[in-house]
Amino acid sequence: MLKSTFYHITETGKFHDVSSAAEAIEKSAQGGFIWLSYCKPSLEELTALIEPLGIHPLSIEDCLDDYQVPKIENFPTNTYILFNAFNYSEKTLSIEEMNLFIGANFLITVNKGKPSDQSLFEEIIKHVEIENTKALQGPGFLLHLVMDHIVDRKFIAIDALEDELDKAEDAILINSADFKLGDLQQLRRDLISLRKSLFNEREILVKVCRKDSRFIDEQAIYNFRDIYDHLAKFFELTETYREIVTSLMEMNLSMLNNMMAKAANRTNMTVRRLTFITTIFMPMTLLSGIGGMSEWSMMTGSENWRISYPLFLLAMVVIGFTSFQLFRWLDKRDLKRMQKDGTL
């Protein structure tokens, strides 16, 4: 299990692990700067930073509260930045908060230590160790490394969301009837959450790049402009993906309506066939009813039944066959027209 780590970076450019935050603060008086990396800290641990480093109590509360909006606040002795990291796995988006304090000779990173945050915390430590040459240049450069890794991690989550959109599109095209519309709704909610976070984080980088914080060196600001470019790109991607979700919903609805129309047309065709059969036999039924009456024998004469009845039956066959051919031709004509229009 990961635990809080503390470092003292000397003026000669050496990284030293120290056992506690108090020891690190004492060593900062010898020169250089310190990095206090907290993982799942208690209120007492963070409160102990108020007096020696001038951390504002309200910022301490923000570190321990959930569902905070990304923001930047400037204080006399430090600048407080609340940033979000994204993680998307098993169709679930989790937003992890990272609290950052930068002063003249210190950088503090506070991670709440949720299970999904552990990998982020570990990756940041490894990333700084790899890029330790940049980290040695000052708190502003170290802050850039931390934020740069958080932003790089955002791309992984956004790329995973893009894959989910592609899968949803394929599923709709293959079988829209079995597609679960709730999956698209969940993607839409996730994209809205990303957009809210990226919008506020982009504003943070705008303030950093225009030198609102006096604790970030001017030379380090050039690095933060690269982070701003990435955030602006991600923000535009979320807007594009939201439009794609809307298009997929409309496409799914359109395909379902088309399937229902085809089913209705097939039902109509069945009814047409039954009507076709009924229409053919209706005149024949009428004639058979007339032929079976006693008046028919009286009209034709009982002695002429050998001629009248065969002629009567022949007339029924001719009328039935003529009706069959007529309605069959009409049915084929309408069927071809429907197939041409794509409504069948």
Secondary structure in CASP SS format (residue, H / E / C, confidence):
PFRMAT SS
TARGET T0000
AUTHOR 0000-0000-0000
METHOD secondary structure of the structure
MODEL  1
M C 1.00
L C 1.00
K C 1.00
S C 1.00
T E 1.00
F E 1.00
Y E 1.00
H E 1.00
I E 1.00
T C 1.00
E C 1.00
T C 1.00
G C 1.00
K C 1.00
F E 1.00
H E 1.00
D E 1.00
V E 1.00
S C 1.00
S C 1.00
A H 1.00
A H 1.00
E H 1.00
A H 1.00
I H 1.00
E H 1.00
K H 1.00
S H 1.00
A C 1.00
Q C 1.00
G C 1.00
G C 1.00
F E 1.00
I E 1.00
W E 1.00
L E 1.00
S E 1.00
Y E 1.00
C E 1.00
K C 1.00
P C 1.00
S C 1.00
L H 1.00
E H 1.00
E H 1.00
L H 1.00
T H 1.00
A C 1.00
L C 1.00
I H 1.00
E H 1.00
P H 1.00
L H 1.00
G C 1.00
I C 1.00
H C 1.00
P H 1.00
L H 1.00
S H 1.00
I H 1.00
E H 1.00
D H 1.00
C H 1.00
L H 1.00
D C 1.00
D C 1.00
Y C 1.00
Q C 1.00
V C 1.00
P C 1.00
K E 1.00
I E 1.00
E E 1.00
N E 1.00
F C 1.00
P C 1.00
T C 1.00
N E 1.00
T E 1.00
Y E 1.00
I E 1.00
L E 1.00
F E 1.00
N E 1.00
A E 1.00
F E 1.00
N E 1.00
Y E 1.00
S E 1.00
E C 1.00
K C 1.00
T E 1.00
L E 1.00
S E 1.00
I E 1.00
E E 1.00
E E 1.00
M E 1.00
N E 1.00
L E 1.00
F E 1.00
I E 1.00
G E 1.00
A C 1.00
N C 1.00
F E 1.00
L E 1.00
I E 1.00
T E 1.00
V E 1.00
N E 1.00
K C 1.00
G C 1.00
K C 1.00
P H 1.00
S H 1.00
D H 1.00
Q H 1.00
S H 1.00
L H 1.00
F H 1.00
E H 1.00
E H 1.00
I H 1.00
I H 1.00
K H 1.00
H H 1.00
V H 1.00
E H 1.00
I H 1.00
E C 1.00
N H 1.00
T H 1.00
K H 1.00
A H 1.00
L C 1.00
Q C 1.00
G C 1.00
P H 1.00
G H 1.00
F H 1.00
L H 1.00
L H 1.00
H H 1.00
L H 1.00
V H 1.00
M H 1.00
D H 1.00
H H 1.00
I H 1.00
V H 1.00
D H 1.00
R H 1.00
K H 1.00
F H 1.00
I H 1.00
A H 1.00
I H 1.00
D H 1.00
A H 1.00
L H 1.00
E H 1.00
D H 1.00
E H 1.00
L H 1.00
D H 1.00
K H 1.00
A H 1.00
E H 1.00
D H 1.00
A H 1.00
I H 1.00
L H 1.00
I H 1.00
N C 1.00
S C 1.00
A C 1.00
D C 1.00
F C 1.00
K C 1.00
L H 1.00
G H 1.00
D H 1.00
L H 1.00
Q H 1.00
Q H 1.00
L H 1.00
R H 1.00
R H 1.00
D H 1.00
L H 1.00
I H 1.00
S H 1.00
L H 1.00
R H 1.00
K H 1.00
S H 1.00
L H 1.00
F H 1.00
N H 1.00
E H 1.00
R H 1.00
E H 1.00
I H 1.00
L H 1.00
V H 1.00
K H 1.00
V H 1.00
C H 1.00
R C 1.00
K C 1.00
D C 1.00
S C 1.00
R C 1.00
F C 1.00
I C 1.00
D C 1.00
E H 1.00
Q H 1.00
A H 1.00
I H 1.00
Y H 1.00
N H 1.00
F H 1.00
R H 1.00
D H 1.00
I H 1.00
Y H 1.00
D H 1.00
H H 1.00
L H 1.00
A H 1.00
K H 1.00
F H 1.00
F H 1.00
E H 1.00
L H 1.00
T H 1.00
E H 1.00
T H 1.00
Y H 1.00
R H 1.00
E H 1.00
I H 1.00
V H 1.00
T H 1.00
S H 1.00
L H 1.00
M H 1.00
E H 1.00
M H 1.00
N H 1.00
L H 1.00
S H 1.00
M H 1.00
L H 1.00
N H 1.00
N H 1.00
M H 1.00
M H 1.00
A H 1.00
K H 1.00
A H 1.00
A H 1.00
N H 1.00
R H 1.00
T H 1.00
N H 1.00
M H 1.00
T H 1.00
V H 1.00
R H 1.00
R H 1.00
L H 1.00
T H 1.00
F H 1.00
I H 1.00
T H 1.00
T H 1.00
I H 1.00
F H 1.00
M H 1.00
P H 1.00
M H 1.00
T H 1.00
L H 1.00
L H 1.00
S H 1.00
G H 1.00
I H 1.00
G H 1.00
G C 1.00
M C 1.00
S H 1.00
E H 1.00
W H 1.00
S H 1.00
M H 1.00
M H 1.00
T H 1.00
G C 1.00
S H 1.00
E H 1.00
N H 1.00
W H 1.00
R H 1.00
I H 1.00
S H 1.00
Y H 1.00
P H 1.00
L H 1.00
F H 1.00
L H 1.00
L H 1.00
A H 1.00
M H 1.00
V H 1.00
V H 1.00
I H 1.00
G H 1.00
F H 1.00
T H 1.00
S H 1.00
F H 1.00
Q H 1.00
L H 1.00
F H 1.00
R H 1.00
W H 1.00
L H 1.00
D H 1.00
K H 1.00
R H 1.00
D H 1.00
L H 1.00
K H 1.00
R H 1.00
M H 1.00
Q H 1.00
K H 1.00
D H 1.00
G C 1.00
T C 1.00
L C 1.00
END
